[in-house]
Each structure stands twice: as structure tokens, then as C-alpha cells.
Amino acid sequence: MDTKNPFDALLEAFRAIVREEIAAAMANGKRPAPKEWMTAAELSALYSMPKTWFESRGRSGDLERTKPGRRVLFKRRDVELFLEKNKRSH
């Protein structure tokens, strides 16, 4: 005899609500807020620059960084300010 889990209905209701919220957000053109703290790999993908560029600027102290655990994180706003301050016109 197959016994039903009493929480299956509740779990399915949660899933339906989440699907509705995601669909509504996408229909309104809302995008998730950009991340404030990012890894060198994420910054590399965002700015199309080598990951090592961010890592070396962090080690030299040009870019502030933090290491709350195993990952080194950079504040996106600080990276953008550094890039703006050090841009060159070609």
C-alpha cells in the first residue's frame, strides 16, 4: 500500500506560488538586483577581463577585498570606481 506524504500538497502549493511570482516578475520586466559582492571570476565574466587582473589588483591593495571564508570577494561599487578613475581615452 502506497502512503502519501501529508506535506506533498503544501510543498506543491509553495512551488505554485514561487512559479507565479517568478512569472509576474519576468512579465513586469524586473530583473534581480545586481550583486554587491563578487568573486574575481564573476567580475571577469562581467567586465570581460582576466580573473587574474582583479586578483592582482586586490593583492596590491588597489582594490579593496575581503575574505569572509575561503572566497575572496570584491565590492562591485569599488571596482567600478577604480575602473572609472583609471580609464584611458584612446
N, C-alpha and C positions, 0 to 999 in steps of 0.2 A: 504494500500500500504506500503510495506516494504522499508524503506530508508537505503541505505548503508552509513556507516561512511567513509568519504574520507580518513581517516588516517589508515584504515584497511590494505590497500596494503603496506603502509610504515612500519607499525608495523610488518607485515609478512616478509618483506624484512629484517628488523633488526633481527628477530628471525632466519631466514635462515643464515645470516652472523654469528651470535653467534654460531649456531649449527655447521657450517663449521669450525670455529676457535677452538671450543672445540674438534671436531673430529680430526683436524690436530694436536693439542697439544697432544692428547692422542696417536695418531699414532706415534708421534716422541718420545714417552716415557717421555715427560716433565711432571713434577709434579709442583704444585704450591709451591712457596717459603714458608718455614716454618714461622709461625707467630713469631714475635719478642716479643710481649707482650701477656701473657697468664694468665688466671684465675687459682686459686688453683685447681678447678675441671678439667680444661684442662690438667694441669701438672700432676694431679693424674692419669688421663687416660693414658697419655704419658709415665710416668715412673712407673706405677703400684704401686703407693704408696698412702697412705691415704691422702685425701684432707686436713685433719687437721694437717698433718705433715708440709705442706707448709704454712698453716695459722699460726701455732705456731712459725715457723722459721721467718716468716715475722713480727709477733708481737714482737718477742725478738730482732729483728734487725739483725739477722744472714743473712737474705735475704732481699735485698732492695725491696721495693714495692712502688706503687703509687696508688692513688685513685682519678682518674680524675672525677668521678661521684659517682655512687653507688657501682661500682665494684672495687675490689682490684685487681691490676694487678702486675705481676712479670715479670721481663725481663728474657727471656729464657736463654740467654747467662750467666747471673749472677747465675741462678740456676745450670746450667751445670758446671760452675767454682766452685761453692760451693760443689757440689757433687764430683767432681774430687779431690778437695783439701781435703775433709773429707772422702774419701773412705777408706775402711779397706780391707786388704787382708785376706782371710780365708784359 
